[in-house]
Amino acid sequence: MLNASLHQAETIKTRLEQQMDNLDVTDTHYDKKISDLQRRLDAQYDRIDEVEETRAELTKATYDEIKRVQLWRH
């Protein structure tokens, strides 16, 4: 589930970056569009950070639990 969430956020981030790269600077609404895309891109970076932090916490918790069980058996 975490891998799927991370993949989705990274895919959205890549698409937003492509949209930003393809904006027409002569468009009368360029500043508003780039601002909106940047806000959405920032949100994806936040989401990626959250997923990566959760994955790291779960990995540590799993490792700690394995060590606890190993110590209990000895």
Residue pairs with C-beta under 8 A, 6 or more apart in sequence:
2 51
2 54
2 55
2 58
5 47
5 51
6 48
6 51
6 52
6 55
9 44
9 47
9 48
9 51
10 44
10 48
12 44
13 41
13 44
13 45
13 48
16 37
16 40
16 41
16 44
17 41
19 37
20 34
20 37
20 38
20 41
23 30
23 33
23 34
23 37
24 30
27 33
